[in-house]
Amino acid sequence: MAKCYQLIGVPAAGKSTWVSTQEWAVDCVVVSTDKFVEQYAASVGKTYNEVFDEFMPEAVNLMCQEVIVARAQGKDVIWDQTSTSIKSRKRKFNMLRDYSHIAVVFRTPEADELARRLASRPGKNIPQNVIDRMITSWDEPTLEEGFEQVWYAA
């Protein structure tokens, strides 16, 4: 059975960095709206922030198409998004119903470390109120939610 690894954590918690260090993941399809927004921004000579609002709907469509292709090919998927709420994760379960789902949880760094990481991403600024909302509305992933396993990234 194919697997879907749902990465769960606030922005700058280390999700994309973690994926890049997992040798076992080379054959997985990594899906993310961020990569499409970043590619588009680079192609038009703008920053992530400058194109976010206008391009995000298209990025979502492109990501969903990527998921559909991966599913058709029976590929394992690493879903690299914040996924901090049960509602956001449910969409992923629904798109990949016949997959085994594994939650990969990234704990929120201490406030000063999180601020440092967020500041290290020029052109990609996430408002503090958005980060705060994600932190306060965090839904801890569980087996009862439908995950086969829950991993905690170091």
Secondary structure, DSSP 8 states (H G I E B T S, - for coil): --EEEEEE--TTSSHHHHHHT-GGGGGSEEE-HHHHHHHHHHHTT--HHHHHHHHHHHHHHHHHHHHHHHHHTT--EEEES---SHHHHHHHHHHTTTSEEEEEE-----HHHHHHHHHTSTT----HHHHHHHHHT-----TTTT-SEEEE--
